[in-house]
């Protein structure tokens, strides 16, 4: 009986290397790419990781933050100064650990609303779309109501988790919540 050779399964994760000269190298296409190309990978929902070419450290988050910074500086910012200041205030705060899941759930809910709207609006001309948006249609109100309900649910889950954590901390000291 002959043993079968098994080929190593190629990774589906695209690797981008960042060199000290600040250039990004896509190992899949064997070419240098720009931040705009990385943004397109995000838009295409491609799975990728950005690694420091020298250390191998995963620097994906810093590259994504750099893309957000460029988008914010490029014209129509998404975040107001008040929102950015609020986010900064959450760092080091007891709520910091709950903020990421809360934001993630809200962004996912908003993406679902956007997808539903896109499905309903297929074939709309720009004029039809503008008329649709100004009419405040019941469908839009329903979608936003669904988003608001999902946001409320995420916030309630966050509160429940905080209460459980508080009970655990108090329990460690032999105390109970009143």
C-alpha positions as semicolon CSV with decimal commas, in nm:
position;residue;x (nm);y (nm);z (nm)
1;X;0,000;0,000;0,000
2;X;0,143;0,331;-0,110
3;X;0,111;0,636;0,114
4;X;-0,062;0,935;-0,039
5;X;0,113;1,267;-0,037
6;X;-0,105;1,545;0,088
7;X;-0,047;1,887;-0,051
8;X;-0,039;2,171;0,194
9;X;-0,367;2,358;0,180
10;X;-0,303;2,714;0,065
11;X;-0,416;2,985;0,302
12;X;-0,722;3,179;0,187
13;X;-0,597;3,480;0,376
14;X;-0,424;3,732;0,155
15;X;-0,095;3,861;0,300
16;X;0,018;4,216;0,246
17;X;0,361;4,319;0,367
18;X;0,447;4,670;0,474
19;X;0,808;4,765;0,422
20;X;1,005;5,029;0,614
21;X;0,981;5,259;0,311
22;X;0,602;5,261;0,380
23;X;0,525;5,062;0,066
24;X;0,269;4,783;0,072
25;X;0,340;4,461;-0,115
26;X;0,059;4,220;-0,204
27;X;0,204;3,869;-0,196
28;X;-0,091;3,728;-0,396
29;X;-0,042;3,954;-0,695
30;X;0,334;3,999;-0,641
31;X;0,295;4,374;-0,679
32;X;0,314;4,691;-0,476
33;X;-0,027;4,834;-0,387
34;X;-0,162;5,154;-0,238
35;X;-0,394;5,226;0,054
36;X;-0,667;5,274;-0,207
37;X;-0,609;4,915;-0,317
38;X;-0,632;4,796;0,043
39;X;-0,955;4,994;0,079
40;X;-1,087;4,813;-0,229
41;X;-1,002;4,479;-0,066
42;X;-1,211;4,589;0,232
43;X;-1,496;4,695;0,003
44;X;-1,476;4,356;-0,173
45;X;-1,487;4,187;0,170
46;X;-1,159;4,009;0,096
47;X;-0,986;3,835;0,384
48;X;-0,639;3,977;0,433
49;X;-0,373;4,055;0,690
50;X;-0,111;4,328;0,677
51;X;0,222;4,229;0,829
52;X;0,532;4,432;0,901
53;X;0,784;4,292;0,654
54;X;1,069;4,316;0,904
55;X;0,907;4,179;1,223
56;X;0,609;3,984;1,089
57;X;0,385;4,172;1,335
58;X;0,017;4,199;1,237
59;X;-0,043;4,569;1,164
60;X;-0,381;4,532;0,992
61;X;-0,560;4,752;1,248
62;X;-0,319;5,041;1,200
63;X;-0,359;5,023;0,821
64;X;-0,739;5,017;0,854
65;X;-0,723;5,315;1,090
66;X;-0,502;5,494;0,837
67;X;-0,767;5,435;0,567
68;X;-1,037;5,572;0,799
69;X;-0,819;5,877;0,872
70;X;-0,777;5,946;0,500
71;X;-1,150;5,903;0,440
72;X;-1,232;6,138;0,727
73;X;-0,989;6,400;0,594
74;X;-1,108;6,358;0,236
75;X;-1,430;6,553;0,228
76;X;-1,745;6,413;0,386
77;X;-1,646;6,283;0,728
78;X;-1,861;6,021;0,897
79;X;-1,764;6,107;1,254
80;X;-1,834;6,441;1,416
81;X;-1,582;6,586;1,660
82;X;-1,828;6,503;1,938
83;X;-1,840;6,135;1,835
84;X;-1,461;6,113;1,811
85;X;-1,422;6,276;2,153
86;X;-1,675;6,031;2,300
87;X;-1,487;5,735;2,156
88;X;-1,162;5,866;2,304
89;X;-1,329;5,899;2,643
90;X;-1,419;5,529;2,640
91;X;-1,050;5,429;2,636
92;X;-0,944;5,330;2,985
93;X;-1,303;5,350;3,108
94;X;-1,478;5,049;3,259
95;X;-1,712;5,047;2,957
96;X;-1,427;5,008;2,705
97;X;-1,463;4,631;2,686
98;X;-1,832;4,660;2,607
99;X;-1,799;4,932;2,347
100;X;-1,649;4,723;2,066
101;X;-1,922;4,453;2,068
102;X;-2,190;4,722;2,097
103;X;-2,054;4,918;1,800
104;X;-2,000;4,598;1,601
105;X;-2,361;4,485;1,651
106;X;-2,491;4,829;1,558
107;X;-2,281;4,850;1,245
108;X;-2,392;4,499;1,146
109;X;-2,757;4,598;1,200
110;X;-2,707;4,911;0,991
111;X;-2,542;4,705;0,714
112;X;-2,844;4,474;0,715
113;X;-3,076;4,774;0,682
114;X;-2,863;4,903;0,395
115;X;-2,874;4,562;0,221
116;X;-3,252;4,545;0,259
117;X;-3,288;4,894;0,118
118;X;-3,062;4,805;-0,175
119;X;-3,272;4,496;-0,249
120;X;-3,593;4,699;-0,246
121;X;-3,442;4,977;-0,459
122;X;-3,296;4,767;-0,743
123;X;-3,385;4,925;-1,075
124;X;-3,446;5,269;-0,924
125;X;-3,319;5,562;-1,126
126;X;-3,150;5,842;-0,930
127;X;-3,468;6,049;-0,962
128;X;-3,683;5,764;-0,830
129;X;-3,439;5,709;-0,545
130;X;-3,448;6,078;-0,448
131;X;-3,830;6,077;-0,451
132;X;-3,832;5,754;-0,249
133;X;-3,602;5,900;0,018
134;X;-3,795;6,226;0,051
135;X;-4,128;6,047;0,093
136;X;-4,013;5,879;0,417
137;X;-4,184;5,562;0,304
138;X;-4,325;5,315;0,556
139;X;-4,066;5,059;0,441
140;X;-3,783;5,294;0,538
141;X;-3,948;5,363;0,871
142;X;-3,986;4,988;0,925
143;X;-3,622;4,924;0,843
144;X;-3,507;5,200;1,077
145;X;-3,742;5,067;1,344
146;X;-3,580;4,727;1,302
147;X;-3,237;4,885;1,335
148;X;-3,345;5,075;1,647
149;X;-3,481;4,752;1,798
150;X;-3,153;4,570;1,726
151;X;-2,958;4,860;1,879
152;X;-3,179;4,850;2,189
153;X;-3,129;4,474;2,215
154;X;-2,750;4,509;2,188
155;X;-2,752;4,776;2,459
156;X;-2,965;4,555;2,687
157;X;-2,725;4,264;2,635
158;X;-2,437;4,493;2,724
159;X;-2,616;4,603;3,043
160;X;-2,688;4,241;3,140
161;X;-2,322;4,150;3,088
162;X;-2,215;4,445;3,303
163;X;-2,451;4,331;3,580
164;X;-2,312;3,978;3,565
165;X;-1,957;4,114;3,584
166;X;-2,047;4,337;3,878
167;X;-2,207;4,040;4,057
168;X;-1,890;3,835;4,001
169;X;-1,665;4,110;4,136
170;X;-1,888;4,167;4,438
171;X;-1,911;3,790;4,493
172;X;-1,532;3,767;4,501
173;X;-1,545;3,999;4,804
174;X;-1,834;3,809;4,962
175;X;-2,080;4,088;4,883
176;X;-2,415;4,086;4,704
177;X;-2,589;4,357;4,512
178;X;-2,884;4,515;4,700
